[in-house]
Amino acid sequence: MKYLIFSALFFFGFGTLFQAEAQEERLSGFDYVVIPERFDFQYERDQYQLNSLLKFLFNKHGFNAYFPSELPDVSRCDGLYADIDQINGFVWTEVSIRLLDCDGILFYQTKNGRSKLKDFPKAYSESLRMAFESIEILGVRQGALEILQKTEASPDDSTNKAVSSGKTGPKNDRPLGQKGSQADEKEVSKSIEPADTQGLIPEVSLMSFTSDEATFLLRRTTMGYQWYREEGQDLIYEGKFFVVEKMLFFEDKDQIRYQAEFNDQNSLILDREGQKIIFKRTL
């Protein structure tokens, strides 16, 4: 009897491991994941900083995560599209994370994450992190993006080619970074690009740092480069970066300014009246 129980547990564990490895391989086969700046249940963009948190978690655990406004010219079917499924309840705040392909077909869904906290920002953050554990354990490692580049061609030939490996998307697959309609063009004109940093900030959309055992997040948004502190389950806004006369500065939420610079190791150094604070980059 013990042998039968042991055998059943062995084959169950082996099957679960095999399934996880298959999921990891499937998710790693995509180039990127797109995080919307507002989910259907939110009343405003990045409400409770939930979208920023989800993007941070994806980038931290092997994905190339972007907001739609940040995504370069890529084939839309090379990526996945994140969504959050909110389960209504009186006691629990409960969510799961869904990944859809370019046709809107469900590709992967996490377990439900739950929180009984009464504070909405903390409850959503806790339940989202719990749901994300299903993705974290897979060990996904997405490769480099295949950036599309226009080739010189006649007016009748406006095809795009992938730079990295020559692979192209489907014929009807318009790159996400390009707009085809007048409505799309108006949408682009409304977006605000980050301030010209003149090479003073690394050209990435998301970076993570540590200092005195605290974790900080620098992310590039349509409003510029913003600085957050990770506190438990929350992301706390701490300030912004900007450039004046080819010098980089940081202004905290109390409008105190520091001169800022990144060294050769991409560590961040803030200097105010000779007092330097060093943040070591981890992502």
N, C-alpha and C positions, 0 to 999 in steps of 0.2 A: 504494500500500500504506500509506504514512504517513497519507494522507487517511482511509483506512478506520479505521486505529487511532485517529486523533484523533477521528473521528466517534463511534466506539464509546465512547471515554472520555468524550466530551462528554455523550452521551445517558445513560450510566451515572451520571455525576455529577449531571445534571439530575434523573434519576429518584430518586436518593438524597435530594437536597434536597427534592423534592416530597413524598417519603414522610415526611421529618422534619417538614416543615411541617404535614402532615396529622396526625401524632402529637401535635404541640404543640397544635393546635386541639382535638383530641379530649380530651386531658388537661386543658387549660384550661377545658373545658366543665363539668368537675366542680367542686364547691364546696370539697371538702376531701379529705384522706387520713387514714385512721386507722392508727396504729402500735400493734400489740399490745405489752403490757408484758412478754410472754414468748413467744418462738417455740418451736415444737415441740422443737427440738434443745437448748434451754436447760434447765438444771436449776433455775434460779431467775429471778425477775423482774429484767430489765435486766442479765443476766449479761454481764460484760465491758463494761458500759455501751453495748452494741450498739444497744439500742432507743433510748436517748437520742441516740446519734450519728445514727441513721437519721432520727429526728424533726428533729434539728438540720439535717441536709442538705436534707431536704424543705422546711423553712421558709426556709432560706437561698436556695433556688433556685425560688422562686415559688409554692410550695404552701401551703395552710393545713393544717398537720399537727397532729394531736391524739392523745394517748393516750385510750382509751375513757372513762376516768374524768373527763377534762377536757372532753369534747365537749358542747356545749350542745344544746338541743332542735332537732334538724334532721331532715329527711327522710333516711332511711338510703340511699335510692337516688340521692341527690345527691352521694354520696361514693364514694371508692375505698378499698380495704382492702389494706394492704401485708402482704407475707409474704416470707420469705427461704427460698430453695431451697438447701439445703446439699448439695454433691456430695462424697460420701465419697472419701477418697484417703489414701494412706500418706505421700506427699511434700508434696502441696499442701493448703492450706486454700482451698476454692473455693466461692463462693456466687454466686447471682444474686438480683435483687429482682423480685418478682412483684406486680402490681397487679390485684386482683380487683374485679368489680362487686358489687352488693348480692345477686346471685344466686349468687355464688361462681364466676362464669365468668371465666377469665383474660382480662384486658383488655390488658395490656402486660407484657413481660418484658425485663429488661436482658440485656446480654452477661454472661458469667461473669467475676467478679473473682477473681484468684488471689494467693496469698502463700505463700512458702516459709519464712517466719519460724517458729521453733520455739516462741516464746512465744505462747500462744493468744490473749490479749487483743489483742496487736499484730497477729497474723496475721488475726484476724477483722476488725479495724478497717481494715487495709490492703486486704483483699480486698473489703470492703463499699464503701469509697471508690472503688475501681477499677470495681466494678460500677455504682456510681451515676453514673459519667461518662456512661453512655448516656442518663440522664435529664437531667443537667446541660446537655448540648449542645442540648437541645430548646428551652430558653428558655421554659418553661411559666410562665404568669401567671394563677393562679386569682383569681376575683373575690371579692366579699364573701359571707359566709355568709348563707343565708336562714334566719333564726331563726324557729321556729314559736312562735306565741303563742296560748294558749287564749282564745276569745271567750266573752262572757257568753251562756249559752244555757240551755235547759231541761234537766232531768236526763236526758231521752232524747236530747239532742243534745250530744255532747261532742267536736265536731270541732275540728281545729286549722287555723290559717291561717298562711301564710308572711308575715312582716312586710315583707320588702324589696320584693317584686314581686307578691305575691298568688298566686304559684305554689304549688301543693300537691303533695304526693307521692302515690303510688298509694293506693287505698282501704285496702289491707291493710298499708300501710307505717307501722308504729308508730314514732314518733320515737325515735332512739337515746337521747336524754337522759331518756326516761320508762321506768318499769318496770311491767310488767304482772302479774307473778306474785309470790307470797309469797317464793319463792326469790330473785327479783330484789331485793325490798325488803330482805331480809336482807343481800344483797351491798352495797347502798347504805349500810346502817347501819354496816357494818364500815369503810367508807372514812373516812379522816381528812382533813378539809378543811384548807387552809393557814391559818396563824394570821391573825387579823384584823389586816390591815395598815393599816386606817383611812385609805386613800388615800395612804399613804406610799410605796408601790411601784406603778409603772404596771400596770394591770390587763390584762396579757398573759401568755401561758403560757411564752414563750421570748424572751430578749433576748441579743444578742451585743455585747461590748465589746472595746476595745483599750486597752492601756497599755504604753508602752515596747516597742512592736512585738510584744507578747504578746497573744493572743486569749483572752477569757474568755466564759463562758456562764452566764447566770442563768436557771434554769427553775423553774417552779411545779410542784410535785408534791403528792401526797396527804399528804406529810410536811412540807410548807412550801416555802419558797423556798431553793433550794440553788445553790451557786456552784462552777463548774468552770473549770479552766484547760485550754486546748487545747494539747497538747504533741505535735507531730508527728501521728501517727495516733490519739492517745489523748485521752480526757477525764479529767482528774485532779481529784478532789474536793478543794475548798479550804475549804469552810465553809458557813455558813447565815445567813439573815437572820431577825430576829424583832423584835417590838414590845414595849416596856415603857413604861407610862405615857405613851402617845402619842408615843414616840420610837423611831426605827428604829435597830437595831444590827446589826452583822455580827460573828459569832464564827468565827474561822478554826479549822482542824483541830487547832491547838495550844491552843484555848480562850482565845485572846487576843481581846478585844472592841474594836470600833471603833464610834464613832457614825457613822451613815450617812445620806445624803440624796441625792435626785435633784433636779437643777436643772431650769430651764425647758426645756433641750434634752435632758432625760432622761439626761444624763451622770451617772454615779455618783461620789459623793465619799465617801471613807472618811477619818475624822479620828481620830487617836489622839495625845493630848497635843500638839495643835497641828500635828502632821505630817499633811499631807493627801495622799492619793493619788487621782488623778482618772482615771476610766475613761470613755472616749468611746464612746457607743453607736453601733453600726454596723448593727444589725438590730432 
